[in-house]
Amino acid sequence: MKVSYKWLEQYVDLSGITASELAEKMTRGGIEIDIVESRNKGVSGVVVGYVKEKQKHPDADKLNVCKVDVGTGEDLQIVCGAPNVDAGQHVPVAVIGAKLPGDFKIKRAKLRGVESQGMICSAKELGMNDKLLSKEQQEGILVLPSTLELGTPIEQVLGLDDEVLELDLTPNRSDALSMLGVAYETSALTGREVKLPQVQIADTTEQASEYVNVTIDNKELCSHYSARYIKGVNVAPSPLWLQNSLIAAGIRPINNIVDVTNYVMLEYGQPLHAFDADKIPGGRIVVRSAARGEVLVTLDDQERKLEEHMLVIADEKAPIALAGVMGGASTEVTSSTVNIILESACFAGGTVRKTSRELGLRSESSLRFEKEVDPGRVIPALNRAAALISELGEGLVLEGIVEQVVKEIKPRHISVSLEKINRVLGTSLSGLEVKAIMNRLGFDFETNENEQYVVEVPTRRGDITLDVDVIEEIARIYGYDNIPTTPIYGEVIPGALTKPQSIRRELRKRLSDSGMLEVISYSFTSPKHTTLFPDLVPNPHAVKLLMPMSEERSVLRTNLIAQLIDIATYNRNRKNESLALFEIGSVFHTNESELTKLPEEKHRFAALLTGQRIEAGWLSKAVAYDFYDAKGIVETITAALGLGEHISYEAAQPSQFHPGRTAAIVLNDNDEKQIIGYVGQLHPELQRQSDLEDTFVVELELAPLYELASSEIVYKALPRYPAITRDIAVVVEADVQVGNMVAAIKEAAGELLESVQVFDVFTGERLGAGKKSVAISLVYRHKERTLTDEEVTELHDTVVKSLEQSFAAELRK
């Protein structure tokens, strides 16, 4: 709903309150204002002028030289290329020094040798929306009414000195789909009185019932239908004030009759429709359901096939309008229309909504009926529109309203006590304060014998049905910011992340900061994906969905790597070949072939690396991802959780992994070992099927890490005594695992060994077939004293002997 600030000022005194301040009050009161937009897009210095003369430009066929009076006493010479400019017109003139939208400044200029002292403007050049203008106003200059005073700023003439508040309404606040509804809301928030429009209709002795007859056949879908008859109307363009109001609300002006119905719809929230009375035989109107096979050509010249559940307005033979949605072309008001039947009714919102959606025909009228209009405004809106048509269209409004009322709607009465108001809100409002708020809301009330307020809710507020609704209204007007903060129940415990939540958040941050991209894939996958990587999930059974969206999303996933591969393939097919992806998500496991209980949900981490870690450049060569990059991801995770010393790696050959470039990730907790995942390269055959180059993946279970992780930071004193370093290089069989050698060194060296690091692995013909050389650096240190060379040499010899005995190692010379 777009609300013109200047239009709203007609109903509520807004002096001292700017549009932005009003928007803030309304937002705090529960109706959110999306934006406050100025209608002036940058116009200044443009005034009303009068074209006194027009002559052809001597050197240009499409240009005219005009003499224009702008009320300063001195005529201006302006060169204009608009085809519709002519002598005798009132037009908007941008004088020297004026500004137009886009910071376009008007300067003295010469066009084809003729001096031009300004510019005659079109509507578009003034920043007006083309879609809200007639075809004539879209082409050429804007021609203004001849009654305007010369020199009047164009902002005042076209309503550009206005601001528009755009309301973001919730479905329950349909009362604010009208200017009067917004006025009542403004009155409640500001404490200022609402001024309703004064309606006066000239007396006449001729009765409308002689020309109109109304019958409601479908009484379930129409509770009230009323009509007035207006004779001798003059269909013409609307006055500027009316056009400006409609344009501010986003509605295109058409003619004075149609514009009045739209104006009153915006003003009262009650949709109206005007029929050409001479096109309705006998003035007979029937509200009924459509018959099978009926069609209706609506005002947009589209033929609509009607269904039997649709409610229509019909004459004696055929439909002439879709109730609450759009009128029919057969009874359209045109320039030749003389007599009018003006309709105001109350249709069921459900039928209007269903009809509108089925036909793809959404209108301002249907929008309001869908949300249920105020039944109390059917007659006031009808009288208001009739009075305006009489005034602007010079018509004679016949005596009486022709109507049929199926169900009379009365105001709802709701009882609520002061004690409950304060108990629910946590306030200590006095009876006087509550009564003042009720008066600001425009709610009549009285106090019964039980000291309860019996509130009469106006029909415009159909959303208020319970005592808590009344309490909410009191809270809104009192001000949410004024309600004291109190515990909902008992002691309030501050919220916090659980340990697993904190860990997942920290891992996402660490990995994202390192340059990896997080992906979020479906928990649903295809059955073929659940057969991949069976070693990650021993004996899994895929959990089937009862109503899958497709075969590709028909089961719950049992691993994360399969979908990371799909994502990598998708990106590679689009020339995005270097990827570092990770996902933290749930997988679903069950050991039952037929599901009799909920599957087990487990949190897992997965990562995928493919392509180049470093792209080729003029200073460096390309470096591809390898196994150690993937292993580095695991070390990043375990280091962040303080578990680096608890993780080890063992050679493994799980299915769909490369048999020689894969390791099991082992979690060591005291004397217990648990394989929690795998890191390695995809099997070459799977890479080929997925159209990928060398691709490295990680997947591990997070639950064991949750249990063992600690957020405590352990500090160690800096060493006080020097260390002694010894390096050894031993030749062993090629199949000996270096990790086992490191473990043996640690066991043999004991507490004096501070660190051990493998710094080289070498193979070659000089070593012999099936042999490799492993170079290891050992650092020895005592915490309490300086070690002697003799002590270290003795301990180092023990390490060497351990390697010789356990692995048949030979010192390399």
Secondary structure, DSSP 8 states (H G I E B T S, - for coil): -EEEHHHHTTTB--TT--HHHHHHHHHHTT-EEEEEEES-SS-EEEEEEEEEEEEE-TT-TT-EEEEEE-SSSS-EEEEE--TT--TT-EEEEEEEEEEETTTEE---EEETTEEE-EEE--TGGGT--GGGS-HHHHSSS--B-TTS-TT-BHHHHTTTT-EEEEEE--TT-GGGSSHHHHHHHHHHHHT--B----------SSBGGGT-EEEES-TTTEEEEEEEEEES-------HHHHHHHHHTT-----HHHHHHHHHHHHHS--EEEEEGGGSGGGEEEEEE--TT-EEEBTTS-EEE--TT-EEEE-SSSEEEETTTEEBGGG---TT---EEEEEEEE-HHHHHHHHHHHT---HHHHHHHT---GGGHHHHHHHHHHHHHHHH--EE-BS-EEEESS----EEEEEEHHHHHHHHT----HHHHHHHHHHHT-EEEE-TTSEEEEEE-TT-TT--SHHHHHHHHHHHH-GGGS----SSSS-------HHHHHHHHHHHHHHHTT-EE----SEE-GGGGGS-GGGSSS----B-SS-SSGGGSEE-S-SHHHHHHHHHHHHTTT---EEEEEEEEEEE---SS--S--EEEEEEEEEEESEEE---SSS--EE--HHHHHHHHHHHHHHTT-GGGEEEEE---TTEEEEEEEEEEEEETTEEEEEEEEEEE-HHHHHHTT-SSEEEEEEESHHHHHH------------S--EEEEEEEEEETT--HHHHHHHHHHHHGGGEEEEEEEEEE--GGG-TTEEEEEEEEEE--SSS---HHHHHHHHHHHHHHHHHHH--EE--
